[in-house]
């Protein structure tokens, strides 16, 4: 029996109890060591700690965002941003996770992944007033940990935990992981979608911001296969960003992106639907990246449209824009881990 314990519950509510033991080991006990709120009740960062069967600790974060009736017209929902690792071994240049003081501890077990969903629903949306939308977009590269991601999601579905859909984010480096996920969720009643963090449709430029060995063309084969096996169109994520020496927001970048998105399937050669999700970079203290100015962003979108891309979903930012400089930051995409050291220190001090 796994129980979810609360050191500092936001409210005195019972949490969902799971009955599950990780394969080959004893049950871990995820402990919520801190909850931080932002933008009223809209955003919440929950920090967990637990131990694997070898006794190795992990501290990891979950984001919860309520999009209920805000001015942007986003449909009412409860976004749960789940981590699949405590930290990350990939070293994307624009991401706060690999640079966070806490560092990489380990991949999370299936129970630890699952507990983030159940306890966040219990804490934040117990009456299911909002549909729960789960994104595996926190710390870690989910296909690197497919052996735990798959049983975690399957068990959530078997237990009828109220989830509307799941989106798994990837930078595309693990072909084995992406293909295993596609095969596992081909027949799923609850949609499990893939989001490919492409960012730029040029191999040399992409290599500057995302380390790895695979070309965009090799990754496209796997993500197109995912779409065809599962019947779920893949979302292509592009965050517009620049430094003094790098940009992914030039007119040439927009033309290359438009061309890539309109190519037939790299897997089957058939026509294929691809969705584009775009946002501007959320600045992270200590990193050189920034959002291109509005004029550059508008020209990028216009160029995409002029070159045949009609379906573009744009976001103001990823996550909630919290002031990272006053110490309450860390809710926006890639930033969940940035301030977790503080939560750990506070938890230790209260023992
Ligand atoms: S963007 Fe994702 S894969 Fe890259 S370092 Fe950050 S958490 Fe890891």
Boltz pocket constraint, residues with backbone or C-beta under 6 A from the ligand:
constraints:
  - pocket:
      binder: B
      contacts: [[A, 87], [A, 88], [A, 89], [A, 90], [A, 91], [A, 92], [A, 95], [A, 96], [A, 97], [A, 98], [A, 138], [A, 139], [A, 140], [A, 141], [A, 171], [A, 334]]
      max_distance: 6.0
